[in-house]
């Protein structure tokens, strides 16, 4: 569909261009040969090798065309028929198209070239590059008031964001696309947009809103012809939302509606296979096991015939659920392991996560192994998606910055052009006064131009130096900010989450009021982690640090969280007559983080039975000693991890000193000496450095 739309548009451009510009007979002759070879290269019935040969010959021929506009249109036409796996050839053609369109100032052709490049990156799953290319095309279409194509680019950008779970950004771009499409009454594109909004809402857990959007999508879909496949897909998606919500009767009604569709049943496509397995799962939830086994086996048979590996993974997952419903745990485990194998082969990570969680519940023997696999896979997915979202954010920032620089450059160029016109007028005026006067004035003008060029060069050098200095400052601030946030996340959030996870692990098989109360405490700990992440995102403001009201109680609470979960005995010695709450805010938060880091390391690595902390004030110096009686380590052989680097960084901020004493099998002790009068704790600058 994309190729048809673009080819029609390019045909219109080609007609207008060839009518407005003179094209030589030689160019017209080459054009006919190129178009014939492109046509031959687009025939799908011939081999891939022959198609590439025809398209390569077309590319070689069109390079001989002298008319740039004609060459540009043929290059654009050629790029659409290049197969995705032939990436080198496509990039060469597309790069030539973009360069020629830029040099020719043909913004429309440039926009279509970026669109084609985005489509290429979409097919090759390079999401950030696809997003950037669609963004470039969208800006051009928007500037040309081409609302329809601008909306299509916004939709394509939203789909890339959806795939990396940037749901907020995807929702914003989809809504922007809908605002442009509604006045145009583009029903197909409006259906796609509302369908995307429904998927986003479902992913965000806003199920009622998701159903509303699916209804709106179905409203536009019913206005189209030959839309049976999309209607069946819509019904299946609605059923999945109801299944997730636990409204099994409504889910059953939707899946049964597809199941009773004679056209869908005869086609036996992937939608029908999904309907069968989803209907089977719904009947299991409704405790109606009649015909469930037959539904699952038929879905397996259809998916196998279609070579749909993802569909097979879903079918075997449904089969494992049914075996568990029949109390056949062994076969349930076998079917789930088959689902894992198929999901891994098809890179279906959501199915993998769901199956790992299911096996962790039913396979008591290997529950820990599956839980670890679930955590590892989920963490890697989250990290990959976070990196992709950061790339998208950088693309938006760099694009806006580039536009601003171009506008400034164009303004400077216009000023120089006006100055040049003035000087040319003066020179022409003096020329009319006479040859002799003209020679003198012309020489003076040349001298002035030379001085102007020298001054301009000096100004440009000064601007460059200022920009370089500013960039260095920005880079330094970014580095410090990244380091600060890394410390807060590692020392605070990770430690608290480890404590909560260990408590929940210890309570996994316990029941009773005490266990419930302990779980509530763990949940509250996770809520505190949520609050701390929010506090970090708000730049770790002064108010966030004021939450440590009673410092000694905070340290005791920290040590107390590990007693039940890790069985480590904690000892805290301090002078009760000393007012530790009077310590400056940055000392308390940094000291708390360092104790938290050492405690976490003792739990994870020491295998010790005791962890101790001791505070002692000596004049204007606070001496802190903490350690464990674990296995220790060789200081010369062990590398310093991020935890030790964070401790060193925090001590340096406090103008203090520290040292580590450790030997194998003799435990580890860390001593800190922190001056109490090094900075003004009330200053905002001091807080920002913590």
N, C-alpha and C positions, 0 to 999 in steps of 0.2 A: 504493500500500500504506500509506504514511504517513497519507494522508487517511482511509482506512477505519478504521485503529486509533484515530486521534484522534476521529473522529466517534462511534465506539462508546463511547469513554470519556466524551465530552461528553454523550452521550445519557443515560448513567447518572447523571452529575452533575446534569443538568437534571431528571431524574425525582426524584432525592432532594431537590433544592432546592425544586422546586415543591410537593412533598408536605409539606416542613417549614415553608414560608412561605406566607402567604396572598397569593394573586394575584387582583387585581380582574378583573371580567368584561371591562372595557375593555382591560386588558393582554392577556388571553387572546385577545381578538378581533384585536388588533394582531399578536400572536405568530403567529396562523394566516396572516395576510396576509404577514408577513415570511418565514415558512418557505416559503410558496408561491413568492414571488419569488426566494428563494435557490435553490429547486429549479429554477425556470425558468432562472435565471442559470447553473446548472451543466450545462445541456444543451449538449453540444459540437457538436450538429448545426446550431445556429443561429449567426448571425454574431457576431463578437466585439463589435460595436457594440451589438447587442441584449442580449447577456449583460451587458455593463457597465451598460446602462440598467436592467435588472432588479435588479442588485445595488446600484446607486446608490439606487434607489427603496426597496429593503429597508433600506438604511442610514438613509435619511431617516425611514422609518416607525419603526424601533426606537428612535430617540432620544426618542420620545414615551412609551415604556414607563417607568412609575414604579418598578417593582420592579427594583432593581439586579442581583439575582442572575439573574433572567430575561434582562435586557438583556445581562449579561456573557456568558451562554451563547450568545445569538444573535449577538453580535459575534464571538465566537470561531469560530462556525460559518461566518459570512459571510467571514471573512478567508481561509479555505482555498480559496475559489473565485475569488479575484481573480487575474487573469493577471499574470505576472511583470513584463511591460513597463509595466503600469499601476502604477508604483511609488508615485506620490504618493497614490493612493487607498488602496493597501495600508497605507502608513505611517500614514495618518490613522486607518484602522480599527484597526490594531494598537496604535498609541499610545493610542487611547481604551480599548482592551481592557486594556492594561497599567496605565493609570491607574485604571480602575475596579476591577480586581482588587486593586491595591495598597490602595486606599481601603477596599475591602470585606474586606481581609485573607483573600482567597481564594487561598491559595498554590497550589493545584492548577491553577486557571485561569491564574494568573500563569506557572506553569511551562510550560503548553501554549502560552501566548502567546509566551514567549521561544523555545520550540521552533519555532513557526511563523515567528518573525522570523529565526531562524538558517537555516531552510530557504529563506527568501526571499533572504537574503544569499548563501547557497550558489549559488542559481540565477543571481544577478547577479555572482558571482565576487568578492565583497568578503570575503575570507577572514578577516581579523582580526575584523571585526564578526560574522561567522558563528560564529567560535570563541567570542567573548565571549557571544553569545546562548545557544549550546549550554551553555556553562559555567554561566551563571545558571540555566538550566533543570535542569542536572544537580545543582547544589547543593540545589535545592528538592526534587527527587525523592529525593535521598539522605537529606535530613532527614526526609522522610515515609516512609522505609523502603520506597520503591517501587523495588526492586532492578532490575526489568526495564527500566523507563524510564531509570533512572540509567545502566545499562549502555549503552543505545542512545545516550544523550547522550555518553558517553565515547567510543563508537565514532565518532560524528559529529565530535567534537573531534579525534580521531586522524586522520580523513580530511583535515581542514583542515591539520593539521601535516604530513601526508605530502605534500601538494601543494606545500608550500614547502620540502620536504626537511629538515624538522626530524624526522629519523628516530628519534632517541632519545626525544623527547617523544611522538611518535606511537606508538612501540612500548610505552612505559609505559602510555599511556591504553588501548591495545588490550588489553594483558594485564589491566589492571584491569577492562575490560568482560568479558573471558572468565571471570575469577574470579566475576563476578556471574551470568553466563549459564549456566555449567555446571550448577549445582544445579537450574536451572529447565528444563534440557533443551530450550533454544530452538535447534533445529538450524539454521534459516535464519540467525539472527543469529550463531551460532557459526561457520557456514561463512564469512560475510562477514568476521568478525574474523580467522580463521586465514588467509583469502585475503589480507587486508591485511598480516598479519605476513609472509607469504611474499613479497609485493611489496617490503616494507621490507628484508627480508634479502637479496633479490636486488639491490636498490639499493646495499646496503652491501658487496656482494661475498661474502656468506656463502651460497654457492650450495647447499651440502649442507643447511644449515638451511632454506633456501628450499624445497628439494624436500620436506623433512620436513613443513613447514607446508602445502604444497600437498596432500600425501597426507592430512594431518589434515582439511583443508578438504573434500577429496573424500569422506572417510569420512562427514562430516555431510551432504554434498550428496546422497549416494546414499540417505539416509533420507527425502528429500523427494520429493514427486510433481511431475511436469512440470518436471524440472530438466535436460532434455537440453541446453538452450542453455548453462547454467552449467557443465555437465560438459564440453562441447566447449571452452568458454573455459578451463577448468582444464587440460585436456590441452594446449591450445595454449600456455598460460603455462609449463607444465612443459617443453615442447619448447624454448621460448625460453631457459630457464635452461640446459638441456643445450647448446644452440647457443652460448651465451655461454661456457660452460665448455670448449668445444672437443670435447665428447663427441658427435660428429656422428651416430654410429650410434643412440644413445639418442634424440637429437633427431629423427632420421628416423623411428624407430618411433612416436613420439608424433604427429608430423604425418601420417604415413601412416594411423594409426588414425582420425584425423579425416577424412582424405581418403576413406577407405573407408566412412564412415558414410553410408548411403543417405538418411537423414532430413536430415542436414546438407547433403548434395549437392543434394537437391531444393529446399531452402529458399534456397540461394544468397545467404546473408546475409553480413554483414561478417566473421563468424568464419570462414566458408568461404573468403572472399577472403584473409584473413590466412593461413589454412592453406596456400593455394596458393602465395603468395609466399614464406612461410617454408620450405615444402617445396622450392621451387626453389633457395633459398639453401643449404639443407642439401645438396642434390644437387651443387651447385657445389663445396662444400667436400669432398664425397666423390668429386669428379671423375667424376660420373655425369651427363653432360650430356644424356642421352636424355630427351626430353619436357620439358626445362626451359623452353624458349621457349614451348611451349603452355601450361604452368602459369602463367607470368607474364602472357601475353596474356589468359588467362581471368580472372585476378585483376583486371587493368586493366578489363576489360569489366564485371565485377560491380560494382567500386567506382564506375565511371562511372555505371552504372544506379542505384546507391544514392545518388549525389551525395556520396559519402564522400571528401572532399578529402584527409584524412589518409591514408586507405587507398590512394588513388591515389599519394601521395608515396612510401609504402612500396613499392608495386609498381614504380614507376619507379626507385627505388633498387636493387631487386633486378634490374631489367632492366639497369642500368648495370654491376652486378657481373658479370652474365652476359656482356655485351659485352666487358668486360675479360678475363674468362676465355677468350674466343675471340680475344684479342689485337686486338680492334677498339677501339682507344683513342678514336678520334674519336666513335663512336656511344656509347661509355661516358660520355664527357664530356657529350654532348648529353642523354642520359637523366638523368644526375646533375643537370644544370642544370634540366631539367624537374621533377625531384624537389624542388629548391630552390624553384622557383616555387610549387609546390603546397604545400610545407611552410610557406612564408611566408604564403600565403593562409589556411591553416588554423591558423596560430600554433603549429605543431608544432616547438618549439625543439629538442627532443632530436634529431629527424630532421634539422633544419638543421645542428646541430653535427656529426652523424655524416657528413652529405654534404659539408660544408666540409672536414672532415678527409680524406675520400676523394678529393676533387678536388685537394687540396693534394699528395697522393701521386702522382696520375696525370697531372695537367696541369702539366708542368714550366714552361711559359710563364707561367702565372698562379698558380703555387704560392704566391708571397708574398702575392698579393691574397687568396686563400682562407684562408691562415693568419691574416692580419690580421682578416678577417671572423670567423673562428672565435674568436680571442682577444677581440675586441670583444663579440661576442654572449655568450660564456661569462662575461666580466667583468660585463656588465649583468645576466645572470641571477643570478650569485652575489650581486651588490649588492642586487638586488630581494629575493632570498630572505633575505639577512641582515637587511634592514630589516623584513621581515614577521616574522621570528623575534624581533626586538627588540620589535616591537609586541605579540606574544603574551606575551613576558616581562613587559612593562609591564602588560598586562591582568591577568596573574596577581598581580603585586605590588600593583597598585592595588585589585584585588578583595579581597585579604587585608587590606590596610590599611583599606578601607572597612568590612569586617566587624568589625574590631577597634574602630573608632570607634563603630559602631552598638551593639556590646555595652556599651561604656563609657557611651554615652548612655542606653541602657535601664537600666543600673544606677543612674545618677544620677537618672533619672526615678522609679525605684522608691523611692529614698531620699526624694525630695521628696514622693512620694505618702504614704509612711508618716508623714512629718513633718506633712503636712496632716491626716491622720487624727487624730494626737495632739492637734493644736490644736483640731480640731473637737470632740473629746471633752471637752477642758478647757472650751471655751466652753459646751457643752451642760450640763456639770456645774454651772457657775456660774449658768446660766440657771434651773436647778431651785431654787436658793437664793432666788430672788426677782427681781422686775423691776428693782429698784434696783441690786442687786448685778450683775445681768446686764448693765445698761447700762455700768457701770464696767468690768467684765471684758471686755465686747465691744469697748469703745473701746481698752483696753489691747492686746487681741489684734490689732486693726487696726493699732495703732502698731508692734507687734512684727513684723507681716507686712510693713509698709512698710520697716522697718529690714532685715528679712531679704531683701527684694527688692533693696534698695540694695546690701547686702553681696554678694548673689548676682551682681548686675550688675558690681560691682567685681571679684569673683573671675573672672567670665567674661571681663572685659576683660584681666585679668592672664594668664589661660590663653591667650587669643587672641594677646597679645603674645609670650608664650613660644613658642607654636607658629609664629608668623611668623618669630621670630628663628631657631628651629631649622630652618625650611624654607630660610631664606637661607643658613645654614651648609651644609646638605646640598647646595643648588644650587651653592655655591662649590666644595665638595669634588668634586662631580661634574664641574664645568667644568675644574678643574685636572687631574683624572684623565683626562678625555677628551683634553685638550691633551697630557698626557704620553704617553699611548698613541699619539696621532697622530704625535708626533715620533719615537717609537721605530719605529713601522711605516714611516714615510716615509723616515727616515734609515738605518735598519738593514736591514729586510727587503726594501724595494723596491730598494735599491742592490745588495744581494747577488743578488737574483733577476735584475736587469738584467745583472749581470756573468755569471751562469750562462747566461742566455739568449743573450747575445752569443757566449759561448764555444761553446755548442751550435750556434748558427747558423753560426759559422765552420767547424765540423766536420761540417756536415750532409752534405757530399758527399765527405768524406775518409775513407779507410780506412787500415788499418795499425796497428801496435803503438802508435805515438805518438798517433794519433787516439783509440785505445781508452783509453790512459792519460789523455789530456786529458778524455775523456768521463767517466771515473771521477772525475777531480778536480771536474768540474762537478757530478756527482751528489753528491759529498761536500759541495760548496758548498750544494746544495739541502738536504742533510741538516742542515747547519749552520743554514740558514734555518728548517727545521722546529724545531730545538732552540731557536733564538732566539725563535720565536713562542711555544713552550711556556714559555720563560723569562719572556717578557712577560706571558703569561697567569697566571703565578705571582707577579704584582705586582712584577716586576723586582727580585727580592730581592737581598740583599747578596751571596749566593753567585754570582748571575748576573754581577755586575760583576767578581768576582774572576777571571773567565776571561781577562782581559787580563793575563797574567803577565809577558810580555816586551813592553813597549809598543812599542819600536823595531821589533822583529820583526813585530809586528802591523801597524804602519803600512807596513812594507816589503812584507808579504804583500798588503795591500790594494792598494798601487800596482802590485804585480806581476801581479795578476789581469787587468789591462786591456791588458797589453802585446801579447799575441797576438791577442786578440779585436778591439781597437779600433785597434791600430797607433799608439797614442799613446806617445811617449817620456816616461817619468817620471823626475824628478830629486829626490833626497831628501838634503838637507844638514843635518847636526847635529853637535854637539860630542860626540865619542866618549868624552871624559873625564867627561861629565855622566851621572849616574845617573838616567835618566828613569823607571825603575821605581819610584823613591822618591816620584814624584808621587802626590798624593792620588787616591783611586779616582774621585771625581766629576770631577776635572780630566781624567784619562785617557779616561774613557768619553765625556765631552762633546767633547773635542778630537778623538777618533777619529771621532765622528759628524759633526763639522763638516768634517773632511778628506774623509770619505766623501761628504758632500753636495756639496762643491765639485768633487770628482773626477767624480761622476755628472753634474753640470751641464756640466762641460767636455766630457765624452763626448757628451752629448746635444745641446748647443747651440753650442759654441765653434767647431767645425770646425778646431781647432788641431792642431799636431803635437807640442807639448810641454806637460807639466804638471809644476810644480815645487812642493816643500814645503821650508821652511827653519825649523829651530828654533834659537833663540838666547836664552840666559838673561842677563838684566841685573839682577843683584842678586836681589830678591824678585819680579821681573817676568819672565814667560816671553813672549818675542816670537815670534810665529808668522806666517810669510808664505807664501802659497800662491796659485797662479794659472796662467794659460795664455797662449799666444801666438796665440789665436784671433781671431775677428772682433770681439769686444767688443760693447758696446752703449751707448746713450745713457742715462745715469743719470736724466735728467730726464723722459725719455719712457717708459722701461720701468716696468711695474708690479712691485711686490715680490710674488713668488710664495710658496708655502708653505715652500719651501726656505730662502729668505732670512729669513722670519719665524722658522723654527726655529733658524737660526744666531743671530739676535738674541736669541731667548729663552734659548738655552744660554749665550751670553756674559753675559747679565744674571744668570743663576743663579750664574756664577762671579765676579760683581762686576768683570768686565772691560770693555774697550772694543774696538771694531772699526770698520773703515771699508773701503769698496770704491772702487777706482780703476779706471775703465774708460772707454775711448773707442772709437768705431767703428774697426775694423781695427787696433787697437793692443792687443788682448788685455785680460785682466781680472786684477787683483791684489787679494787680500783680506788685510788685516793684522789680527792680534789681539794684544792686550796683556792677559795674564791674571796677576793677583796669585797668589802661591803660598801665602799664609798667611791665607786669608779665612775658612775654616770648619774645624771638626773633622771630618775625613773618616770617622772611625770611628762617627759618630753615625748611628743609623737614620733620623732625620729628614732628614739631609743626603742620604742615599741615595735616599729616597723622592722628593726633589725633582728628581733627575736624569732 
